[in-house]
Amino acid sequence: MAELIKSFRPYVTWANAHGAWPDMIFSTRVRFARNLEGFPFPNRAEPRQLAEIRRLALAAAKQTGLFSRGHYLKFEALGPLEKRFLVERHHVSHALAAAVLPAGAAVANDEDLSVMVNEEDHLRLQCLNSGFAIDEAFRAALKLDEALGRELPFAYGPKFGFLTACPTNAGTGMRVSCLAHLPALSRLGQMPQVLESLSHLGVTARGIYGEGTYVLGDFYQISNATCLGRGEEEFCQNIDRVIRNLIRQEIAARETLLKGPFKLKTEDAVFRALGLLRHARTLSYEEFMQNISLVRMGAAMGWNMGVDFSTFNQVTLLMQPAHIQAAAGRALDPAERDIFRAESLRKKLG
Amino acid sequence: MLCEECREKNAVVFLKLAVNNKVTELHLCPACAAKKGMGFGLETGAFNISDIVGNMSGYFKDFLPPEKKTLRCGTCGLKYSEFKDTGRLGCPECYAGFEAQLTELMSRIHGATQHSGRAYSAGPSLKLSKAETSRRLQELRASLKEAVAKEDFEGAARLRDALKRLEGGNG
């Protein structure tokens, strides 16, 4: 099994449910898109230029002191399972994992900070925090941004701000996102209207791993749709307001699910899901996500699901395909994975 | 339920996507799902957005003003028409090269045309590798030669300064 995966901790600090609203907001992420002056953007750079950019970026990351005992990765040295593992940890995107050109990443020891090198932009740096924590994530990401900006000359102009390969990211280059778990709104069939209303608020909803990914287990990534023309704090405040509103709507939907004739149906669905997770002998990732979604909601409604939110969050990470194979210590085909997943989940849920 | 793609076989793959703030559900048979690159099921978690909502670059095509065919970035050579096709710029200098067109695009995308976030001034210049320095020197010398041949003396003076800076900084 790959040395890289062994060098990561089995548990992720940012997945512990110590943040605010852990039953609805899994994590908060703030990222900045940055590019180096004097180089073409990755899509038009030659491989040797990309290699040079990576050398400079990883050296700068080291210089900041924020990545001590962290991971410095060159993607051509990684296998598909290792890349997939990094995607599942939310450190790199699918696009970067699929890249054939010299790409790289730096990941802090705590796995809260990371920098992707040579994805769509030269640098995508991010901070991931547990729960609803926009302010903390913003401050930590900004600290990383400022530290890197002292080491590297970022492409910047007074009119369009930080210059990025795609004009949709120019300006602050910032994206603030919360991974929101909205099972009650989904169950009541209200998500289409909710998403529709978000689009009027300058906010976008995406699937669980970001752009171009599926909605799994009723998790939605909610983020700002624009990033030019206002200050960073203003963009943060807007997302903050939208998320608080979303939380209120989800709470109301959960209350509805506990009223009158709904209650028995809800309780039945939640406990059936718990039974399935506890007793299944083979379990696909999709089925796991559908059922853990209900069980998480059941725990939030005050029913005894036997485990706490930190355990829910950790198993949600650990049940992903590459994590399953890492735990098994070898590559498994999908059917073998489903058996291994069911087994290890039975142990965790007791 | 029948597969939404071929309308022949039974749909067994149910996918849910959030694109452009709409929840889209796709019901496909295994063969059509595999054709859409979903052969590995949901495990990879990724889909090709253009399969589902058509080509996203249409967005830029619709929003970017038309321009002369010859317009291109003076630094990286990216044609404006290429940018319209892909939605991706070639280098930071493209923002200066296509400023008028981008101003219009920015107002449509962001509802604003002026950055008002944090200001930034670049730190010390980079310690480039020898290979990158010599590549840049070569490029500058070639452009200088071209400028002199075209009797663009202002441009030549600017390039000469840039050459001196690069040679001095890494000498």
Interface residues (C-beta under 8 A of the other chain):
Chain A: N35 L36 E37 G38 F39 P40 F41 N43 R44 R48 Q49 E52 R55 L56 R84 V87 H94 E120 G149 R150 E151 L152 P153 F154 A155 Y156 G157 P158 K159 F160 G161 F162 L163 T164 A165 C166 P167 T168 A170 G171 T172 M174 M191 P192 L195 E196 L198 S199 T204 A205 R206 G207 I208 Y209 E211 G212 T213 Y214 V215 L216 Y220 T226 C227 L228 G229 R230 G231 E232 S284 Y285 E286 P321 P334
Chain B: L15 K16 L17 A18 N20 N21 K22 V23 F40 G41 L42 E43 T44 G45 A46 F47 N48 I49 C76 L78 T86 G87 R88 L89 G90 C91 P92 Y95 A96 E99 L102 L105 M106 I109 H110 G111 A112 T113 Q114 H115 S116 G117 R118 A119 Y120 S121 A122 G123 P124 S125 L126 L128 S129 A131 E132 R135 R136
